[in-house]
């Protein structure tokens, strides 16, 4: 964001400052902000809370497998 502002301040050929930059910033920030937030959440959960997402996913897979086996045995009976 500041890069655009510095560029327009130093560029004397531009007539209007801070009017066009928002159109360039919106798509860039739509990519950067969620990706930084996602990385922060993963690090925060793993390091601060001690939550390992791979273990949780393995437990869910095991639970789904057991449910599927139970439903298959119910069908056979």
Secondary structure, DSSP 8 states (H G I E B T S, - for coil): -HHHHHHHHH-TT-SSSSSSHHHHHHHHHHHHHHHHHHHHHHHHIIIII---HHHHHHHHHHHHHHHHHHHHHHHH-
